[in-house]
Amino acid sequence: MEESSWSNTTKLVVLVILLVIGGWALVRFSVAIPSLIVSALLAFLLTPPTNWIVRHTGLPRGVAILLVFLVILALIILAPVLITPSLVSLTSNVQFDFQSFNEFINNVGNISLKWGPINVDVHNLLLQSSEGLQQFLTTYVSQAALSLLGMLSSLFWVAFIVVVTFWLIKDGYKLENWFFEHLPRPYRRDVSRLLRELGVIWGSFFRGTLVLAFAVGAIVGVAMWVLGLQHVLLMAIFAGFMEFIPSLGPTLGALLAVFVAFFGGSSWIPFDNWLIALIVLVVYILIFQFEQVYLYPRVVGRRVNLHPGVVFVGAILGAVEFGLLGVLLAAPTLASVRVLMRYILRRLTDREPFPEEPEKDITAIQWRGMLRGQPVAAILFDLDGTLAETDNQIIDNLARRLGALQKLFPDADARPYVRRWVMRLEPLAAWWLARLDAVDLDDDAFRTVRRVRELLGYKKTTDLEIVPGTEWALRELSVRYRLGLVTTRDRQSTMRFLERYQLLEVFDVVITRDDIRRLKPHPEPIFKAAESLNLSSEQCVMVGDTLADVRAARAANAAAVAVLTGFGQKEDLDEADLVLDSVVDLVQWL
């Protein structure tokens, strides 16, 4: 009997219940929200350096993440070591110069400015300004400091952030896959485009601000060194860090420099300290103007370019509600709201939501398949275990060699575990061969591997059998996509297999171990194939039967499809975007 669909009333009731449960959970676990936000931001920031390490070293993703964490830990430890001597010295200088500061205030306070009928008493103006500034900074800084100290004071939340960040970097793509798989198809295009827009905004902000921080810190350091000031390193680091606080940050950086100049003076300019402080203030104003007019538009980009007044208001509101975190994220959050509101308004008025997208970008390549919400232009295939059948006799032979030890395995059958061990040893073997290649010993290593394969019963190329249905699937896919072959076999044996099954004309590019220096799971083979096709690796899908294939795709930022016709088992290949029984099933997905 066919099941009936839910009525609109049932759907509405279920939706209301889910909203109530979601609201309750949001309130009940609100204490964890700031930590989750920090974890997501850290994962967003640390994913690019992790990808870089994986791409250039071929290390497992978990190891690459740990290396990034160690570098950050070293920087956190190093920063106080560099700054503390300057802070101690600066504090001691301040204790001896309060009399000069009082004289400076008294001299300025005696100044009276007149413009026609207007008479300005500088003393009263400074007094009122200082009271207002003190009240503002007390509220602003105390709220931000309490937020930061509250987070750092709890080792539990620090550990929580570290663990969540680690897993977001390592397996974040799984969450993305789940999201797109459960998203209704009509909404995937808009959501994918919105996520790309928001990714550009947050990426431009964080990467741009980081570059801006280094640039401004270097400029300030050089300028203060030229002026002969003390504690140049402290001022440079502080000025760079203050770039992450919109509007108010550069002002605080300038105040520190003026403070240092007034109490320390210059090592070579024969002026009074108050005049040196004035010169430093002018230099900071020039640096700030150069940053706003030239650096910011080019480094951070137009997508995050908001009016300073809007950013300032957002930073203040963020500080009131979320403390320091609200200040740091004011600019990208406002820019994201701008994108979302523009999209909603255009949808409400039945207009194209993304009018700035050039039509040529849509039709430049006729993408017919989607994985991870991204279009596919080319499909790259592994050979052994993917297009050609593996010899199960190998696994049986290895299992038999265990002898009586097989009784220690469930059901006295060691074959599933032997298969898993063989698959997991492949990335290690590839890494070792790459190291031997660096010292020109790879030929000897491959000869040894070939002898071992023969002893284990591996089939020769002439004996390889193609997976049933693969010829038809490849020809079907070649009509709609560009195809490539990426294998660890040598070119001669690979071409012999392709000629045997008349598949040479199907593939646009064939990459063998003779064409590269590093084997999978290093991404070099995929980069090489994509480059030969004049495509980016993001437009490619890598199809293979082992973890080495999946991790190579992940490192190259290509989509990963695993097939179960080789050594890999489904539970071992869950890092892939898609797990299929064979290449034949790929036709239905793409």
C-alpha positions in Angstrom: 0.0 0.0 0.0 1.4 3.4 -1.0 2.1 5.7 1.9 0.3 9.0 1.8 2.2 12.3 2.0 2.0 14.6 4.9 -0.7 17.3 4.8 0.2 20.9 5.0 -1.2 21.1 8.5 1.1 18.2 9.6 4.1 19.9 7.9 3.3 23.1 9.7 3.0 21.4 13.1 6.3 19.6 12.6 8.0 22.8 11.5 6.7 24.7 14.6 7.9 21.9 16.9 11.3 21.8 15.3 11.6 25.6 15.7 10.6 25.4 19.3 13.1 22.6 20.0 15.8 24.6 18.1 15.0 27.8 20.1 15.1 25.9 23.3 18.5 24.3 22.4 19.8 27.7 21.4 19.0 29.2 24.7 19.9 26.1 26.7 23.4 25.8 25.2 24.0 29.5 24.5 27.1 29.3 26.7 28.8 27.2 24.0 27.9 29.5 21.1 30.9 31.9 21.4 33.3 28.9 21.5 31.7 27.4 18.5 32.0 30.7 16.6 35.7 30.9 17.5 36.2 27.3 16.5 34.5 27.9 13.1 36.6 31.0 12.5 39.9 29.2 13.5 39.0 26.4 11.1 38.3 28.8 8.3 41.6 30.5 8.9 43.7 27.4 9.4 42.3 25.3 6.5 44.4 27.1 3.8 47.8 26.5 5.6 46.8 22.9 6.3 45.9 22.4 2.6 49.2 23.9 1.7 51.2 21.5 3.9 49.2 18.5 2.6 49.7 19.5 -1.0 53.5 20.1 -0.7 54.4 17.2 1.6 51.8 14.6 1.1 51.4 14.2 4.9 48.1 12.9 6.3 45.7 15.7 7.0 45.6 15.1 10.7 49.4 15.4 11.0 49.3 18.6 8.9 46.7 20.1 11.3 48.9 19.2 14.3 51.9 20.9 12.7 49.8 24.1 12.2 48.7 24.0 15.8 52.3 23.6 16.9 53.4 26.7 14.9 50.6 28.7 16.5 51.5 27.5 19.9 55.1 28.5 19.3 54.0 32.0 18.2 51.8 32.4 21.3 54.8 31.5 23.5 57.2 33.7 21.5 55.1 36.9 21.5 55.4 37.5 25.3 59.1 36.8 25.3 59.6 39.5 22.7 57.3 42.1 24.1 57.9 41.8 27.9 61.3 43.5 28.0 59.9 46.5 26.1 56.9 46.7 28.4 59.1 46.6 31.5 61.4 49.2 30.2 58.6 51.4 29.1 56.9 51.2 32.5 60.1 52.2 34.2 60.5 55.2 31.9 57.0 56.4 32.6 57.6 56.5 36.4 60.3 59.2 35.9 58.6 61.4 33.4 55.2 62.3 35.0 56.5 65.8 35.8 57.2 66.5 32.1 53.7 65.2 31.2 52.1 67.5 33.8 54.1 70.5 32.4 53.0 69.6 28.9 49.3 69.5 29.9 49.6 72.8 31.8 51.2 74.5 28.8 48.6 73.2 26.4 45.8 74.1 28.8 46.9 77.7 28.9 46.3 78.1 25.1 43.2 79.9 24.0 42.0 79.7 20.4 39.9 82.5 18.8 38.0 82.6 15.5 36.1 85.8 15.3 33.4 85.7 18.0 34.3 82.1 18.9 36.7 81.6 21.9 37.8 78.1 22.7 39.4 77.3 26.1 41.7 74.4 25.3 42.0 73.4 29.0 38.2 72.9 29.4 38.1 71.2 26.0 40.8 68.7 27.0 39.1 68.1 30.4 35.7 67.4 28.8 37.3 65.2 26.1 39.4 63.2 28.5 36.3 62.5 30.7 34.3 61.4 27.7 37.1 59.3 26.4 37.8 57.7 29.7 34.1 56.8 30.2 34.0 55.4 26.6 37.2 53.4 26.9 36.2 52.1 30.4 33.0 50.6 29.0 34.5 49.4 25.7 37.8 48.0 27.0 36.3 46.4 30.2 33.6 44.6 28.2 36.1 43.4 25.6 38.7 42.4 28.3 36.1 40.6 30.4 35.0 38.6 27.3 38.5 37.6 26.4 39.5 36.8 30.0 36.3 34.8 30.5 37.2 32.6 27.5 40.8 32.1 28.4 40.2 31.5 32.1 38.5 28.2 31.4 40.8 25.4 30.3 37.8 23.4 29.4 36.6 25.8 26.8 40.1 26.2 25.4 40.3 22.4 25.0 36.8 22.5 23.5 37.8 25.0 20.9 41.0 23.1 20.0 39.2 19.8 19.5 36.2 21.3 17.6 38.6 23.3 15.4 40.7 20.1 14.7 37.7 18.1 13.5 36.2 21.0 11.5 39.5 21.3 9.6 39.8 17.6 9.1 36.2 16.6 8.3 34.5 19.8 7.5 33.9 18.7 4.0 31.6 15.9 5.3 29.4 18.4 6.9 29.3 20.3 3.6 28.4 17.1 1.7 25.7 16.3 4.2 24.2 19.8 3.9 24.1 19.8 0.1 22.8 16.2 -0.1 19.8 17.1 2.1 19.2 20.5 0.5 16.3 20.5 -2.0 17.7 20.6 -5.5 16.0 23.9 -6.6 17.8 25.8 -3.9 21.3 24.3 -4.4 22.4 26.9 -7.0 21.5 29.9 -4.9 22.9 28.5 -1.7 26.1 27.4 -3.4 26.6 30.9 -4.8 25.7 32.6 -1.5 28.3 30.4 0.3 30.9 31.3 -2.3 30.1 35.0 -1.8 30.3 34.8 1.9 33.5 32.7 1.7 35.1 35.5 -0.4 34.0 38.1 2.1 35.4 36.3 5.1 38.4 35.1 3.3 39.2 38.6 1.9 38.7 40.1 5.4 40.9 37.7 7.3 43.6 37.1 4.7 43.6 40.8 3.8 43.6 42.0 7.4 46.5 39.6 8.2 48.5 41.0 5.2 47.5 44.5 6.2 48.6 43.9 9.8 52.1 42.7 8.6 52.4 45.6 6.2 51.3 48.3 8.7 53.4 46.8 11.4 56.5 46.8 9.1 55.8 50.4 8.0 55.3 51.6 11.6 58.4 49.7 12.7 60.6 51.3 10.0 59.1 54.8 10.6 59.6 54.7 14.3 63.2 53.3 13.9 64.0 56.2 11.5 62.7 58.6 14.1 65.0 57.1 16.7 62.3 55.9 19.1 62.7 53.1 21.6 60.7 49.9 21.7 60.2 49.7 17.9 59.3 46.0 18.0 56.6 46.6 20.6 55.0 49.4 18.6 55.2 47.4 15.3 53.6 44.3 16.8 50.9 46.4 18.6 50.1 48.4 15.4 49.8 45.2 13.4 47.5 43.6 16.0 45.3 46.7 16.2 44.5 46.3 12.5 42.1 43.6 13.5 40.0 46.1 15.5 38.2 48.3 13.0 38.3 52.1 13.3 39.5 52.3 16.9 42.5 49.9 16.5 44.7 52.3 14.5 43.9 55.1 17.0 45.1 52.9 19.9 48.2 52.1 18.0 49.0 55.8 17.4 48.3 56.5 21.1 51.0 54.0 22.2 53.5 55.4 19.8 52.8 59.0 21.0 53.1 57.7 24.5 56.5 56.1 23.9 57.7 59.2 22.0 56.6 61.6 24.8 58.3 59.6 27.6 61.3 58.3 25.7 62.0 61.0 23.1 64.3 60.4 20.1 67.8 59.0 20.1 69.0 61.5 17.4 66.4 64.3 16.9 67.4 67.2 19.2 63.8 68.3 20.0 61.7 68.3 23.1 59.8 65.1 23.8 56.4 66.8 23.3 57.5 67.9 19.8 58.7 64.4 19.0 55.3 63.0 20.1 53.7 65.5 17.7 55.9 64.4 14.8 55.0 60.8 15.6 51.3 61.6 15.6 51.7 63.3 12.2 53.5 60.3 10.8 50.8 58.0 12.1 48.1 60.1 10.4 50.0 59.8 7.1 50.4 56.1 7.5 46.7 55.8 8.3 45.8 57.8 5.2 48.1 55.6 3.1 46.5 52.5 4.5 42.9 53.7 3.9 43.5 55.1 0.4 45.9 52.6 -1.1 46.5 49.5 1.0 43.0 48.6 2.3 41.2 48.7 -1.1 43.9 46.5 -2.7 44.6 44.1 0.1 41.2 43.5 1.7 39.2 44.2 -1.5 36.0 45.9 -2.5 33.7 43.1 -1.2 34.4 44.0 2.4 34.7 47.7 1.7 32.2 49.4 4.0 32.0 53.0 5.1 34.2 53.6 8.2 31.2 55.1 10.0 29.1 51.9 9.5 32.0 49.8 10.6 32.5 52.0 13.7 28.8 51.7 14.7 28.9 48.0 14.1 32.0 47.6 16.2 30.5 49.5 19.1 27.3 47.5 19.0 29.3 44.3 18.7 31.4 45.2 21.7 28.2 45.8 23.8 26.7 42.5 22.9 29.7 40.2 22.3 32.7 41.9 23.7 36.0 41.7 21.8 34.6 39.0 19.5 31.9 41.4 18.3 34.6 44.1 17.6 36.8 41.8 15.5 34.0 40.4 13.4 32.0 43.7 12.9 33.2 44.4 9.3 32.8 40.9 7.7 29.5 40.4 9.6 28.1 43.6 8.2 29.4 42.8 4.7 27.7 39.4 5.0 24.4 40.9 6.0 24.7 43.2 3.0 25.0 40.3 0.7 22.1 38.4 2.3 19.8 41.4 2.3 20.6 42.1 -1.3 19.7 38.5 -2.2 16.5 38.6 -0.2 15.3 41.9 -1.7 16.1 40.7 -5.2 14.2 37.5 -4.7 11.2 39.4 -3.2 11.1 41.7 -6.2 11.5 38.8 -8.7 14.9 40.0 -10.0 18.1 38.0 -10.7 19.8 37.6 -7.3 23.3 37.6 -8.8 23.3 40.2 -11.5 27.0 40.8 -11.3 27.9 37.2 -12.4 29.1 37.4 -16.0 27.2 35.1 -18.3 30.4 33.9 -19.9 31.5 32.3 -16.6 28.4 30.2 -16.6 28.7 29.0 -20.2 32.5 28.8 -20.5 32.4 25.1 -19.7 29.2 23.0 -20.0 29.2 21.4 -16.6 26.6 18.7 -16.3 27.4 17.2 -13.0 27.6 18.6 -9.5 29.5 17.3 -6.5 30.0 19.2 -3.2 27.8 21.9 -4.8 30.5 22.5 -7.4 30.4 21.9 -11.1 32.5 19.1 -12.7 34.5 19.5 -15.9 36.8 16.5 -15.9 37.0 13.0 -14.4 40.3 11.4 -13.5 40.5 7.7 -12.9 42.9 5.4 -11.1 43.7 2.1 -12.9 44.3 -0.8 -10.6 41.2 -1.6 -8.6 39.2 1.1 -10.3 39.1 0.3 -14.1 41.0 -3.0 -13.8 40.0 -5.8 -11.4 42.2 -6.6 -8.5 43.3 -10.1 -7.8 41.6 -11.4 -4.7 44.1 -14.2 -4.8 46.7 -11.8 -3.3 44.5 -11.3 -0.2 43.9 -15.0 0.2 47.7 -15.7 -0.1 48.5 -13.1 2.5 45.8 -14.4 4.8 47.0 -18.0 4.5 50.5 -16.9 5.4 49.2 -15.9 8.8 48.5 -19.6 9.5 47.1 -20.3 13.0 46.9 -16.5 13.7 43.8 -16.3 11.6 41.9 -17.8 14.6 42.4 -14.5 16.5 40.3 -12.7 14.0 36.4 -12.5 14.0 35.0 -15.6 12.3 38.6 -16.8 11.9 38.8 -14.8 8.7 41.7 -12.4 8.4 41.0 -11.4 4.8 39.0 -8.2 5.5 41.8 -6.9 7.8 44.5 -7.9 5.4 42.7 -6.0 2.7 42.5 -3.0 5.0 46.2 -3.2 5.9 47.3 -3.4 2.2 45.2 -0.3 1.4 46.5 1.7 4.4 50.1 0.8 3.6 49.8 2.3 0.1 50.2 6.0 1.2 53.2 5.1 3.3 54.8 3.2 0.3 54.1 6.1 -2.0 55.8 8.5 0.5 58.8 6.3 0.8 59.2 5.9 -3.0 59.0 9.7 -3.3 61.9 10.0 -0.8 63.9 7.4 -2.8 63.2 9.3 -5.9 64.8 12.4 -4.4 68.1 10.5 -4.2 67.6 8.7 -7.6 66.9 5.3 -6.0 63.3 5.0 -7.2 64.1 2.7 -10.1 65.7 0.2 -7.8 62.7 0.5 -5.4 60.2 0.0 -8.2 62.1 -3.1 -9.4 61.9 -4.5 -5.8 58.2 -3.6 -5.6 57.6 -5.4 -8.9 59.4 -8.6 -7.6 57.4 -8.5 -4.4 54.2 -8.1 -6.4 55.1 -11.1 -8.5 55.7 -13.2 -5.3 52.4 -12.1 -3.9 50.6 -13.1 -7.1 49.8 -9.7 -8.5 48.7 -9.9 -12.1 50.9 -8.6 -14.9 49.5 -5.9 -17.2 48.8 -8.4 -19.9 46.6 -10.4 -17.5 44.6 -7.5 -16.1 40.8 -7.7 -16.7 38.7 -4.6 -17.0 35.9 -4.2 -14.5 32.6 -5.3 -16.2 30.7 -2.4 -17.6 33.6 0.0 -17.3 34.2 0.4 -21.1 30.6 1.4 -21.6 30.7 3.8 -18.7 33.9 5.5 -19.8 32.5 6.0 -23.3 29.2 7.5 -21.9 31.1 9.9 -19.6 33.6 10.9 -22.4 30.7 12.4 -24.3 30.0 14.9 -21.5 33.3 15.3 -19.7 37.0 15.3 -20.4 38.6 12.1 -19.0 42.1 11.5 -17.6 43.9 8.5 -16.2 46.2 8.9 -13.2 48.1 5.7 -12.2 51.2 4.6 -10.3 52.0 2.1 -13.1 54.6 2.9 -15.7 53.6 4.3 -19.0 54.5 1.3 -21.1 52.3 -1.1 -19.2 49.5 1.5 -18.9 49.4 2.1 -22.6 49.4 -1.7 -23.2 46.3 -2.0 -21.1 44.5 0.9 -22.8 45.4 -0.5 -26.3 44.1 -3.9 -25.3 40.6 -2.5 -24.5 40.7 0.2 -27.2 40.4 3.0 -24.6 43.2 5.3 -25.8 40.8 7.6 -27.6 38.6 7.9 -24.5 41.2 9.7 -22.3 42.4 13.2 -23.0 45.4 12.8 -20.7 47.3 9.9 -19.2 49.6 10.5 -16.2 51.8 7.6 -15.1 54.6 7.4 -12.5 57.0 8.3 -15.3 55.5 11.8 -15.6 55.7 12.8 -12.0 58.1 12.9 -9.0 55.6 12.2 -6.2 52.9 9.5 -6.2 49.5 9.6 -4.7 48.5 10.6 -2.0 50.5 13.6 -3.0 48.4 15.8 -5.2 51.1 16.3 -7.9 49.5 13.7 -10.3 46.1 15.4 -10.1 47.7 18.9 -10.5 49.6 17.5 -13.5 46.5 16.1 -15.1 44.4 19.2 -14.5 47.2 21.4 -15.9 47.3 19.2 -19.1 43.6 19.7 -19.5 43.9 23.5 -18.9 41.6 23.2 -15.9 41.9 23.9 -12.2 42.0 21.0 -9.9 38.7 22.2 -8.3 36.9 21.4 -11.6 38.1 17.7 -11.5 36.8 14.6 -9.9 39.3 11.9 -8.8 37.9 8.3 -8.9 39.9 5.6 -7.1 39.6 2.6 -4.9 42.1 3.4 -2.1 42.7 6.1 0.6 45.7 7.3 -1.5 43.3 8.3 -4.3 40.9 10.0 -1.9 43.6 11.9 0.0 45.3 13.0 -3.2 42.0 14.5 -4.4 41.4 16.1 -1.0 44.9 17.6 -1.0 44.3 19.0 -4.6 40.9 20.4 -3.6 39.3 18.1 -6.1 36.1 16.1 -5.5 36.8 12.5 -4.5 34.8 9.5 -5.5 35.7 6.1 -4.1 34.7 2.8 -5.8 34.5 -0.7 -4.1 36.0 -2.7 -6.9 39.5 -2.6 -5.4 41.1 -3.1 -2.0 39.1 -0.4 -0.2 36.1 -1.1 2.0 33.2 1.4 2.4 34.0 2.1 6.1 37.6 2.8 5.1 36.7 5.3 2.4 34.4 7.6 4.2 36.7 10.5 3.5 35.4 10.5 -0.1 32.6 12.8 -1.2 30.9 9.8 -2.7 31.3 6.0 -2.4 30.0 3.8 -5.3 30.1 0.1 -6.0 31.9 0.7 -9.4 32.7 3.2 -12.1 29.4 2.2 -13.8 27.4 3.8 -11.1 29.1 7.1 -11.8 27.1 7.6 -14.9 23.9 7.9 -12.8 25.5 10.5 -10.6 27.1 12.7 -13.2 
